[in-house]
Amino acid sequence: MNRKIFVIDTSVLLYDKTSIHSFPGASVVIPLIVLDELDRKKEAPGLLGENARYVNRFLDEARMKGSLTDGVILESINQSIKVEFDKTELIPPDLSHTQGDNKILGVALDLVNKGEDVTVITKDINFRVKCDALKINAEDYYKDHIKSEGEYEFFTGIDTIHVEKSLIDNFFDDELLVSDLDCNLYPNQFIVLKSNECNASAIAAVRGDKIVEVNPQLNNMMKINPRNKEQKFALDLLTNDSVKLVSITGIAGSGKTFLTLMSALSGIYNETYSRIVITRSMQPVGKEIGFLPGSLEEKMSPWMSPIADNFRCNFKDLTYFEMMCQKRQIEVAPLTFMRGRTFNDSFIIVDEAQNATIHELKTIITRVGNNSKVVLLGDVEQIDTPYIDKLSNGLAIVAEKFKDSDITGHIKLIKGERSQLATLASKVL
């Protein structure tokens, strides 16, 4: 029986280095142009260069087992890998014969003409559209996607439960257990208890086998009044030292960055942490502004403006922010240069995390050392990075995959608090 053939685009190999051996029982075809494109990326900083080098080394080891032109079998997963030469003569005349994607199309068309069961795997949306126009099967790379049937309901970290009033009374008497509620709850999830008999209600959190009070532990110097229950839930997670990973999603102006930064400062005042580490994906909105001169801090300055704005909002000027930066209590760490570092006694803030892939966030989370906490912030409705979407961005995947852990928590902020105009704009524009 002929194997199903997957033609792999460069975008997939650069996104996930393990994709080259992620198709058990099938045949993976690497067009020759892909090897050329990988070679041009091998010295790129961060994960991009690392992934390119990994694939190059893997293919170099594979060729020791046989000819890549004829195909090499990876016996452990029953997958074959083959390199195909360009078939530029099969590229439609309306398309450039020198463009990399079109050369990959030529390879796929040749295999289709031979009667093979072919699917092109690519992260490039336009490339998938081209394939469809030429009647070639094409798919996204789904290994990291959140699996969903129909419209996926993202985990919000909050559930509303209707109960008997006696259970609400038990909660206020500190006697309510998770087993008393007939529903599936996750560690560190928040619940709104509503009585079936009257207007009695309560907000609570799941801690171990108990349902407990929501009680943020902010330092007395931090005068913060949460404006809604979701913000109170967020502060509870952010100030709970036993919760090591927090993910917060929400619309623009919902308070994600402000609450997180104030909680980090509270941890500094309490001497729980010795520094605040701030990082984010370097993905601009709109046109590029070109290369920026100066030191690393100066280059990162445009991306750190939201942090400075929150300092100005709370302290009315930037003196305290600048002093903490000089004392290295606030450190900027670009995502690209996180590899190999370890962050001990640190409160790590990853802003705009929806623009990071799961592989980039894995790099950050695995850097977390002793007595440290990492907080991922973002809005999955505002993704600026090519090749990822609502179901494949790192922030959504982390929130979904970690929801069963008792050292992690997630909350979705649903109300905009920046201004009436900002909230209206996030809804209608």
C-alpha positions as CSV (number, residue, x, y, z in Angstrom):
1,M,0.0,0.0,0.0
2,N,1.3,3.4,-0.9
3,R,2.1,5.8,1.9
4,K,0.4,9.1,2.3
5,I,2.8,11.8,1.3
6,F,3.2,15.1,3.2
7,V,5.2,17.8,1.4
8,I,6.6,20.0,4.2
9,D,7.0,23.8,3.7
10,T,9.9,25.7,5.2
11,S,7.5,27.6,7.5
12,V,6.6,24.4,9.3
13,L,10.2,23.3,9.9
14,L,11.1,26.7,11.2
15,Y,8.0,26.8,13.5
16,D,8.6,23.3,15.0
17,K,11.9,21.5,14.5
18,T,10.3,18.2,15.5
19,S,7.8,18.4,12.6
20,I,10.4,16.6,10.4
21,H,9.7,13.4,12.4
22,S,6.1,14.0,13.4
23,F,4.3,12.0,10.6
24,P,4.4,8.4,11.7
25,G,3.4,5.9,9.1
26,A,3.7,8.4,6.3
27,S,6.3,9.7,3.8
28,V,7.7,13.2,4.3
29,V,8.9,15.0,1.2
30,I,11.3,17.9,1.5
31,P,11.6,20.0,-1.7
32,L,15.2,20.9,-2.5
33,I,14.4,24.7,-2.3
34,V,13.4,24.1,1.4
35,L,16.9,23.0,2.2
36,D,18.2,26.2,0.6
37,E,15.8,28.4,2.6
38,L,16.8,26.5,5.8
39,D,20.4,27.2,5.1
40,R,19.7,31.0,4.9
41,K,18.1,30.8,8.4
42,K,20.7,28.7,10.2
43,E,22.5,31.7,11.8
44,A,19.3,33.6,12.7
45,P,19.0,34.4,16.4
46,G,16.7,32.6,18.8
47,L,14.4,29.6,17.9
48,L,14.5,30.4,14.2
49,G,18.2,29.6,13.8
50,E,18.0,26.8,16.3
51,N,15.2,25.0,14.4
52,A,17.0,25.4,11.1
53,R,20.2,23.9,12.5
54,Y,18.3,21.1,14.1
55,V,16.6,20.1,10.8
56,N,19.9,20.3,9.0
57,R,21.7,18.1,11.5
58,F,18.8,15.6,11.5
59,L,18.9,15.3,7.7
60,D,22.7,14.9,7.8
61,E,22.3,12.0,10.3
62,A,19.5,10.5,8.2
63,R,21.6,10.4,5.0
64,M,24.0,8.1,6.8
65,K,21.2,5.4,6.7
66,G,20.7,5.7,3.0
67,S,20.1,8.1,0.1
68,L,17.7,11.0,0.8
69,T,17.0,11.1,-3.0
70,D,15.6,7.5,-2.8
71,G,14.1,8.0,0.7
72,V,15.3,7.0,4.2
73,I,13.1,5.0,6.6
74,L,12.9,6.1,10.2
75,E,12.2,2.7,11.6
76,S,11.2,3.8,15.1
77,I,8.1,5.7,13.8
78,N,7.8,4.0,10.4
79,Q,8.2,7.3,8.6
80,S,10.2,7.9,5.4
81,I,12.0,11.1,4.5
82,K,12.9,12.0,0.9
83,V,14.3,15.1,-0.8
84,E,12.7,15.9,-4.2
85,F,14.3,18.1,-6.9
86,D,12.5,21.1,-8.2
87,K,10.0,20.6,-11.0
88,T,9.8,24.2,-12.3
89,E,8.4,23.0,-15.7
90,L,5.1,22.2,-13.9
91,I,4.6,25.6,-12.3
92,P,1.7,27.4,-13.9
93,P,2.9,30.3,-16.2
94,D,1.1,32.9,-14.1
95,L,3.4,32.1,-11.2
96,S,7.0,33.1,-10.8
97,H,9.3,30.1,-11.4
98,T,12.0,31.5,-9.0
99,Q,9.8,31.9,-5.9
100,G,10.4,29.3,-3.2
101,D,6.7,28.5,-2.6
102,N,6.0,28.0,-6.3
103,K,8.9,25.6,-6.6
104,I,7.3,23.6,-3.7
105,L,4.1,23.7,-5.7
106,G,5.9,22.2,-8.7
107,V,7.1,19.3,-6.5
108,A,3.5,18.7,-5.2
109,L,2.0,18.9,-8.7
110,D,4.6,16.3,-9.9
111,L,3.6,13.9,-7.2
112,V,-0.2,14.5,-7.8
113,N,0.4,13.7,-11.5
114,K,1.9,10.4,-10.5
115,G,-1.3,9.5,-8.7
116,E,0.1,9.9,-5.2
117,D,-2.0,10.8,-2.1
118,V,-0.4,14.2,-1.5
119,T,-1.0,16.9,1.2
120,V,1.1,20.1,1.5
121,I,1.7,21.1,5.1
122,T,2.3,24.8,5.5
123,K,1.8,27.6,8.0
124,D,1.4,30.1,5.2
125,I,-2.3,30.9,4.6
126,N,-1.7,32.3,1.1
127,F,0.3,29.2,0.1
128,R,-2.7,27.0,1.2
129,V,-5.0,29.1,-1.0
130,K,-2.6,28.6,-4.0
131,C,-2.7,24.9,-3.4
132,D,-6.5,24.9,-3.3
133,A,-6.6,26.8,-6.6
134,L,-4.4,24.1,-8.2
135,K,-6.5,21.3,-6.6
136,I,-3.7,20.2,-4.2
137,N,-4.7,19.2,-0.7
138,A,-3.2,21.6,1.8
139,E,-3.4,21.8,5.6
140,D,-2.0,23.9,8.4
141,Y,0.4,22.2,10.8
142,Y,-2.0,21.0,13.6
143,K,0.3,19.4,16.1
144,D,0.2,22.4,18.5
145,H,-3.4,23.5,17.8
146,I,-6.0,23.3,20.5
147,K,-8.2,20.4,19.3
148,S,-11.8,21.6,18.8
149,E,-15.0,20.5,17.2
150,G,-17.0,23.5,16.0
151,E,-16.6,26.8,17.9
152,Y,-14.1,26.3,20.6
153,E,-15.0,27.7,24.1
154,F,-11.8,29.0,25.6
155,F,-11.1,28.2,29.3
156,T,-11.9,31.4,31.2
157,G,-10.9,30.3,34.7
158,I,-14.4,31.2,36.0
159,D,-17.6,29.1,36.4
160,T,-21.0,30.0,37.7
161,I,-22.7,27.3,39.8
162,H,-26.3,27.4,41.1
163,V,-26.5,25.7,44.5
164,E,-28.7,25.3,47.6
165,K,-28.4,28.2,50.0
166,S,-27.1,25.8,52.7
167,L,-24.0,25.3,50.6
168,I,-23.4,29.0,50.5
169,D,-23.8,29.1,54.3
170,N,-21.2,26.3,54.5
171,F,-18.8,28.3,52.4
172,F,-19.0,31.3,54.7
173,D,-18.4,28.9,57.6
174,D,-15.3,27.6,55.8
175,E,-16.8,24.2,55.5
176,L,-17.4,23.8,51.7
177,L,-15.5,21.1,49.8
178,V,-15.1,20.6,46.1
179,S,-16.8,17.2,46.5
180,D,-19.9,19.1,47.8
181,L,-20.4,20.6,44.3
182,D,-21.7,18.3,41.5
183,C,-19.4,19.7,38.7
184,N,-16.0,19.4,37.3
185,L,-13.6,22.0,38.7
186,Y,-9.9,22.7,38.0
187,P,-7.2,23.7,40.5
188,N,-7.2,27.4,41.2
189,Q,-10.4,28.0,39.3
190,F,-12.8,30.7,40.5
191,I,-16.5,30.1,41.0
192,V,-19.5,32.3,41.5
193,L,-22.0,30.5,43.8
194,K,-25.6,31.5,43.3
195,S,-28.5,30.3,45.4
196,N,-31.5,28.5,43.8
197,E,-33.8,29.9,46.5
198,C,-32.9,33.6,47.0
199,N,-30.4,36.3,46.0
200,A,-27.6,34.9,48.1
201,S,-24.3,34.6,46.3
202,A,-20.6,34.3,46.9
203,I,-17.3,34.3,44.9
204,A,-14.8,31.7,45.7
205,A,-11.6,29.8,44.6
206,V,-10.7,26.2,44.3
207,R,-7.7,25.4,46.5
208,G,-6.9,21.7,46.8
209,D,-10.1,19.9,48.0
210,K,-11.6,23.1,49.5
211,I,-13.6,26.0,48.2
212,V,-12.1,29.1,49.9
213,E,-12.4,32.9,50.0
214,V,-10.8,35.0,47.3
215,N,-8.2,37.0,49.2
216,P,-5.5,38.9,47.3
217,Q,-2.4,39.4,49.5
218,L,-1.1,42.8,48.3
219,N,1.5,44.8,50.2
220,N,-0.1,47.6,52.2
221,M,1.8,50.1,50.1
222,M,-0.1,49.1,47.0
223,K,-3.4,50.9,47.0
224,I,-5.3,48.9,44.4
225,N,-9.1,48.5,44.4
226,P,-10.2,45.9,41.9
227,R,-13.1,47.3,39.8
228,N,-14.8,44.0,39.1
229,K,-14.7,40.4,40.3
230,E,-12.5,39.3,37.4
231,Q,-9.8,41.7,38.5
232,K,-10.1,40.5,42.1
233,F,-9.7,36.9,40.8
234,A,-6.6,38.0,38.8
235,L,-5.0,39.7,41.9
236,D,-5.7,36.5,43.9
237,L,-3.7,34.5,41.4
238,L,-1.0,37.1,41.0
239,T,-0.3,37.4,44.7
240,N,-0.6,33.7,45.6
241,D,3.0,32.5,45.9
242,S,2.0,28.9,45.5
243,V,0.8,29.6,41.9
244,K,4.0,29.7,39.8
245,L,2.4,30.2,36.4
246,V,-0.5,32.6,35.7
247,S,-2.0,33.4,32.3
248,I,-4.3,36.3,31.9
249,T,-6.3,37.1,28.8
250,G,-8.7,40.0,28.1
251,I,-9.6,42.9,25.9
252,A,-7.5,46.1,25.7
253,G,-7.9,48.2,28.8
254,S,-9.1,45.4,31.0
255,G,-6.2,45.9,33.4
256,K,-3.9,42.9,32.6
257,T,-0.6,44.8,32.6
258,F,-1.5,47.2,35.4
259,L,-2.6,44.5,37.9
260,T,0.4,42.3,37.1
261,L,2.9,45.1,37.5
262,M,1.4,46.2,40.8
263,S,1.4,42.6,42.0
264,A,5.1,42.3,41.0
265,L,5.9,45.5,42.9
266,S,4.0,44.1,45.9
267,G,6.3,41.0,45.7
268,I,9.4,43.3,45.6
269,Y,8.2,45.2,48.7
270,N,7.5,41.9,50.5
271,E,11.0,40.7,49.5
272,T,9.4,37.7,48.0
273,Y,11.2,38.5,44.7
274,S,14.4,40.4,44.0
275,R,13.6,41.6,40.5
276,I,11.0,42.0,37.8
277,V,11.9,40.6,34.4
278,I,9.8,41.9,31.5
279,T,9.8,40.4,28.1
280,R,7.5,40.3,25.0
281,S,7.4,39.2,21.4
282,M,9.1,41.8,19.1
283,Q,6.1,41.9,16.8
284,P,5.1,45.5,15.8
285,V,1.6,46.6,14.8
286,G,1.6,48.3,11.4
287,K,4.8,49.2,9.5
288,E,8.3,48.5,10.7
289,I,10.2,51.4,12.1
290,G,13.6,50.0,11.0
291,F,16.6,49.3,13.1
292,L,16.9,51.2,16.4
293,P,20.3,52.6,17.6
294,G,21.6,52.4,21.1
295,S,21.9,49.9,23.9
296,L,19.6,46.9,24.4
297,E,17.4,48.9,26.8
298,E,17.1,51.7,24.3
299,K,16.2,49.3,21.5
300,M,13.5,47.7,23.7
301,S,12.2,51.1,24.9
302,P,9.3,51.3,22.3
303,W,8.0,47.9,23.4
304,M,8.4,48.7,27.1
305,S,6.3,51.9,26.9
306,P,3.1,50.1,28.3
307,I,5.1,49.3,31.5
308,A,6.3,52.9,31.9
309,D,2.7,54.1,31.3
310,N,1.4,52.0,34.1
311,F,4.1,53.3,36.5
312,R,3.1,56.9,35.5
313,C,-0.5,56.0,36.1
314,N,0.1,54.7,39.6
315,F,3.0,56.9,40.8
316,K,2.3,60.0,38.7
317,D,5.8,60.1,37.3
318,L,8.6,57.8,36.1
319,T,11.2,58.5,38.8
320,Y,10.5,55.3,40.7
321,F,10.5,53.3,37.4
322,E,13.9,54.8,36.4
323,M,15.4,54.2,39.8
324,M,14.4,50.5,39.8
325,C,15.8,50.1,36.3
326,Q,19.1,51.6,37.5
327,K,19.2,49.2,40.5
328,R,18.5,46.3,38.1
329,Q,15.3,45.5,40.0
330,I,13.5,45.8,36.6
331,E,15.2,44.0,33.8
332,V,14.3,43.8,30.1
333,A,14.9,40.4,28.5
334,P,14.0,40.1,24.8
335,L,12.5,36.7,23.9
336,T,15.3,36.1,21.3
337,F,17.9,36.0,24.0
338,M,16.2,33.9,26.7
339,R,18.0,30.6,25.8
340,G,20.4,29.4,28.4
341,R,19.3,31.9,31.2
342,T,17.8,31.0,34.6
343,F,15.7,33.4,36.6
344,N,15.7,32.8,40.3
345,D,13.8,35.0,42.8
346,S,12.1,36.7,39.9
347,F,8.6,37.9,38.9
348,I,8.6,37.4,35.1
349,I,6.1,39.3,33.0
350,V,5.5,38.1,29.4
351,D,3.5,40.9,27.7
352,E,1.6,40.3,24.4
353,A,2.0,36.6,24.8
354,Q,-0.6,35.9,22.2
355,N,2.0,36.8,19.6
356,A,4.4,34.1,20.8
357,T,4.4,30.5,19.6
358,I,4.1,27.7,22.1
359,H,7.8,26.9,21.4
360,E,8.8,30.5,22.4
361,L,6.8,30.3,25.6
362,K,8.3,26.9,26.4
363,T,11.7,28.6,26.2
364,I,10.6,31.2,28.7
365,I,8.8,28.9,31.2
366,T,11.7,26.4,31.3
367,R,13.9,29.3,32.3
368,V,12.0,29.8,35.6
369,G,14.2,29.0,38.6
370,N,13.6,28.7,42.3
371,N,11.2,31.1,44.0
372,S,10.0,32.6,40.8
373,K,6.7,33.3,39.1
374,V,5.9,33.8,35.4
375,V,2.8,35.7,34.2
376,L,1.6,35.5,30.6
377,L,-0.5,38.4,29.4
378,G,-2.4,38.9,26.1
379,D,-5.5,39.1,24.0
380,V,-6.1,36.1,21.7
381,E,-8.3,38.4,19.5
382,Q,-5.3,40.6,18.7
383,I,-2.7,38.4,17.1
384,D,-0.1,40.2,14.9
385,T,2.3,37.3,14.2
386,P,2.0,35.4,10.9
387,Y,1.3,31.7,10.9
388,I,-0.5,31.5,14.3
389,D,-4.1,32.1,15.2
390,K,-6.6,31.9,18.1
391,L,-6.2,28.1,18.4
392,S,-2.4,27.9,17.8
393,N,-0.9,30.8,19.7
394,G,1.2,30.0,22.7
395,L,-1.0,31.9,25.3
396,A,-4.1,29.9,24.4
397,I,-2.3,26.6,24.4
398,V,-0.6,27.2,27.8
399,A,-4.0,28.2,29.4
400,E,-5.5,25.0,28.0
401,K,-2.7,22.5,28.8
402,F,-1.9,23.8,32.3
403,K,-5.5,24.0,33.6
404,D,-5.2,20.7,35.5
405,S,-2.1,21.8,37.5
406,D,-2.3,23.0,41.1
407,I,0.6,25.4,40.6
408,T,-0.9,27.3,37.7
409,G,-4.0,29.4,37.1
410,H,-5.8,31.3,34.4
411,I,-8.3,34.1,34.3
412,K,-10.1,36.0,31.5
413,L,-10.8,39.7,32.1
414,I,-14.0,40.6,30.3
415,K,-14.5,44.3,31.2
416,G,-12.6,47.2,29.9
417,E,-11.6,49.7,32.6
418,R,-9.3,52.1,30.7
419,S,-12.1,54.4,29.5
420,Q,-15.6,54.2,28.1
421,L,-14.3,55.0,24.6
422,A,-11.6,52.3,24.8
423,T,-14.1,49.7,25.8
424,L,-16.5,50.8,23.0
425,A,-13.7,50.7,20.4
426,S,-12.7,47.1,21.5
427,K,-16.2,46.0,20.8
428,V,-17.2,47.8,17.6
429,L,-14.0,48.2,15.7
